[in-house]
Amino acid sequence: MTDFNIPAFDRDHLALTCGDDIDFQREVIADFLSHLDSRLEEIATAVASLDPAAVRHAAHALKGASASLGAPALAEASARLESLGRERELDGATAGLQRVRYEATRLREALAGSPRDRAA
């Protein structure tokens, strides 16, 4: 279930983290996006292999990177998946992975829709 009250991207958080330097913000966004597909693939592989420790580890990494960027919806979805891995309860992992992918898409769309971040 998706909570649309959680924003895909929080520009104010990124500004607090990076300051008002737009070029630096773009660099941070570009770095995050350059690793996003490989992080998603790592999670998908862990879910497919039914490896709780790998699910926890991969989801934890994406959660931290998302939270640092200011992507609270993706961080929250990743945290839920991380919790499934920690609890060694992977029955909901496929649905959790779908939600993580959905939130990653929402984030990409939010970033692409922002004129300041189109160059990122």
N, C-alpha and C positions, 0 to 999 in steps of 0.2 A: 504494500500500500504506500502510495506516495503522499507526502504531506506538502501540499503546494504553498503552505505558509512558510516553509523553509526556502530561502532564496537560493538559486543556483550559484549566484556570485554576489559577494559583498565588497563592493569597491572601497567602502570606507575602511574595511579591515586591511585590504591591500595597501591603502594609503598610510594607515597607521604603521604597518610593517615596513614599508619601503620609503615612506616619506612622499613628498609631492613630486618627485622626479619621475615624470611620465615615461622617459626612456628606460629607466630602471624598472618601472612597473611592467613595461612591455617585455623587457628581458626576462623578468621573473615568470610572466605568463608564458612566454615562448619556451622557457626551460621546462615548465610544468607540462605543457602540451607535448613537448618532444619526448617525454617519458610516459605519457598517459597510455598509449596503446600497448606498450610493453608491460606496464603494470596491470592493465586489464587482462592481457594474455596470461600473465603469471597467475592471476586469480582464477581465470578460467581453467587453466591446467590443473591447479590445485583442487578445484571443485570436481573436475572430471576424474581425477585420480582418487577422490574421496580421502584426501590426506588432511586431517584436521589441523595439524601443526602448520602445514604449508598454507592452508586457507587463512589461518590466524595471522601468520607472518606477512603474507602478501596483502591482505586486507588492512593490516595495521600500517604498512608502509604507505598505502594509498590514503588511508585516513589522515595520517600525519601531514602528508604533502598537501592534501586538499584543505585541511584546517589552516595550514600555514599560508596558502594562497588566498583564502577567503572564499572557499567553496563549501559552505556549511551543509548543503543537501547531499553532496557526494561524500563528505566526511561522515555524516550521520549514516548513510547507507553502508559505507565501508565499515563503520563501527559495529553495525548490526551483524554484518558478515563475519567480522573479527570475533564477535561474541559467540557465534555458532561454532567457529573453529576452537575457541578456548573451551567451550562446553562440550566439545567433541560430539556435537549434535548437528549433523550435516543434512538432515532431512529437508530443511528449508534453504539449503545452500544454492540450489539452482535458481530458485525464486530470488534469493538475495543477490546473486550474480546478475540476474536480469535487471534488478533495481539499480545496482551499481552502474551497469551499462546505460540505463535510461538517464540516470543523474549525470553521467559523463556527457551524454548527448545534450542535455539541458544546459550544462556548463559551457560546452562548446558554442551552442547557439547564443547564450548570453554574452559570451566574449566576442563572438562575431557580430552581434548586434550593436556593440558599443563602438561609436566612431573613434574613440581614443585608443581602442585596442585592435582595430582592424589590421594594423601593421604587425601585430604580434602573431 
